[in-house]
Amino acid sequence: METLVRHLVEPIVSDPEAVSVQAVEGESVVMLELVVAPDDKEVIEGDKGRTLRAIRNILSAAAGRRKATLDLVDEHGEFDEE
């Protein structure tokens, strides 16, 4: 799942080296945290959250029966307001 998120995010950000994905995978849940450069947060969030929502939809489809969540966090691991 981490590879999929990287594959979707790195081409659209200006600093792909700053992309970091942390995952916790369980039997029925996959939780991912995405960190990007501060300047790229607007790109990932997109117009009214559309880009981030689209990435989440693709992730959910790829997760199959498991529930997949993706949160955009800052470099300190704190959640951003959506």
C-alpha positions, 0 to 999 in steps of 0.5 A, a space after each residue: 500500500 505504501 508503494 501505491 501511495 508513493 506512486 500516486 503522490 510523487 509525480 504531482 508534488 514539486 519535491 518527491 524526495 520529501 514524500 514519506 508514507 508510514 503504514 500500519 497494516 492489520 488483518 482488517 485495517 490499513 492505516 497510512 500517514 502521508 507527509 509531504 513538503 509544506 509547499 506541496 500540501 495544497 497540491 495534495 489537498 487539491 480543490 476542496 480536498 478532491 485530490 486527497 479524496 481521489 487518492 483515498 478512493 483508489 487506496 480503498 479499492 486496492 485494499 479489497 476487504 480491508 478498510 483503508 485510511 490515509 491521513 495527511 500529517 505534518 512533518 511532526 506527525 500531527 494531523 492537518 485540518 481538512 
